[in-house]
Amino acid sequence: MSQLAWNAKEATVGELAERSGVAPSALRFYEREGLITSRRTSGNQRRYSRDTLRRVAFIRTSQRLGIPLAMIRDVLALLPARSTPTEADWARISECWNRHLEDRIRTLQRLRDNLADCIGCGCLSLERCALSNPGDELASHGAGPRRLIEE
């Protein structure tokens, strides 16, 4: 594979894959999902603008944080199209994650703190469930692990 030159304005799918560490199939998937865009050459080959590298890094990092692709797409739509986002652009979109990440942190902390105990009925302990949740009273609060998601 050829390496992406530091001054290249565009990259092939192979060059972008090599530089970003993301498989070409994933890049095509991101494009189908509207997360990144490319132009087509006269030979119908994809060409990605160099700023796509930052977008792919943002997508991968967001995914590692557990942020759904639909939310990533919505936030990326706030960035300028086909140009390199500024520091202010990145700061603005990172604010979009704060509430979501705080909620996830609280949920993960509850999971960590209650994992060895009953998380209210999802159910990790059938023996203890009759003591902690007699008659499955938590079912009246909704489906899933109610103690984990309702604190």
Buried (B, 14 or more C-beta within 10 A) or exposed (E): EEEBEEEBEBBBBBBBBBBBEBEBEBBBBBBEEEBBBBEEEEEEEBBBBBBBBBBBBBBBEBEEEEBEBEEBBEBBEEBEEEEBBEEEBEEBBEEBBEEBBEEBEEBEEBEEEBEEEBBBBBBBBEEEBEEBBEEEEBEEEEEEBBBBBEE
